[in-house]
Amino acid sequence: MDIKVYMHSVGLAARESSRVLARAGSVIKNNALLAIADAVNDDRAELLVANAMDMDNGRIKGLDAALMDRLELNEERIDSMIEGLHQVAQLQDPVGEITDMGYRPSGIKLGQMRVPLGVVGIIYESRPNVTIDAASLCLKSGNAAILRGGSEAINSNRAIATCISQGLEAVGLPKTAVQVVNTTDRDAVGELITMTDHVDVIVPRGGKSLIERISADARVPVIKHLDGNCHVYIDDRADLKKAVAIADNAKTHRYGVCNAMESLLIADSVAAKVLPELNKIYTEKGVEMRGCEKARTYLDSILTATEEDWAEEYLAPILSIKIVAGIDEAIEHINYYSSQHTESIVTEDFNRGRRFIAEVDSSSVMINASTRFADGFEYGLGAEIGISTDKIHARGPVGLEGLTSQKWVVFGDGQIRQ
């Protein structure tokens, strides 16, 4: 296969399909999503068989536990994929919305109309459910999608692509509105991220090395986050029962995800009360703890944290713990070491909570909630195309609005410029 020829044929088909999608109404797009959901539900057995092949290959290749967790499909995750499709279908269609209408002294009336980006290329690793998330959001927002999953999930992604094609055909939309790149050749990525004639934006989802490569080599604009070094700060005015539950969930709910807590900060005055309880929970669940000198005075069994630990995204049952004097030191530490993904404060002091969300410079900032909520599905976006820690064009979980832009529209009645 000539990768350059193949990828440019994919890009050309996507560009043509994007014009069809741009003029498709909400009803047909919603019907496509529901038809895809039906196809996924009908083809459960095929999806699980395909995924089992990928899981077997992953074990043979020695993929680590975090990657294997991301790769796995099961009944519950298929249910979530279907529910996500239904949620996106129920969301308000942003395309065509005109806002900020007003008259100018010349008599013209102008506003801003929300429009699709065009063709979105998504490059991702492991998680086959991303294929459905990306397809659903791109379709609803009127964008054609080129999806390039990791080689480890090729069988799962091909099976899901079949479901997507069935749904698109059922409502009369072109199958090329969503294309899954049907090769594991790495050169396909190099072509995709430089096809400025055919692709309008690239969204990479995966490990830090992948995203660094895409960011460095892409000629197409990129929406990205490099890593998720997320923090929870337990304030000295926290409800400690809430604090323990949040710190447990944020770390142990799932390890191999970007919104898992990697660093726990605790106010010194409550450390003696909360650390032993958390130590018991983390020890039972096999979490390796690495603490600062003060943390080790409370729990001498934990390892000593290094400077590198404060900035690390483990994606594993490992946690760094730092004892801080209070909210000032917590905010300073987070803003210095954070990857600007998600941070949470546990406190019953309203003013401190407000100060935390105002001063912490991350894409999601929370009060009394687990960092695991930093997710498009949980935010009511139906699904997410990714999480952006950039400040332009989108920030945080990227849903429908993040996949659109705005253009100025002007209504006149014969006005000419004087």
Secondary structure, DSSP 8 states (H G I E B T S, - for coil): --HHHHHHHHHHHHHHHHHHHHT--HHHHHHHHHHHHHHHHHTHHHHHHHHHHHHHHHHHHT--HHHHHHH---HHHHHHHHHHHHHHHHS---TT-EEEEEE-TTS-EEEEEEEE-SEEEEEE-S-THHHHHHHHHHHHTT-EEEEE--GGGHHHHHHHHHHHHHHHHHTT--GGGEEE-----THHHHHHTT-TTT-SEEEEES-HHHHHHHHHH-SS-B-------EEEEE-TTS-HHHHHHHHHHHHHS-SSSTTSEEEEEEEHHHHHHHHHHHHHHHHHTT-EEEE-HHHHHH-TTSEE--GGGGG----SSEEEEEEESSHHHHHHHHHHH--SSEEEEE-S-HHHHHHHHHH--SSEEEESS-GGG-STTTTTSSS-S-EE-SSSS--EE--TGGGEEEEEEEE-SS----
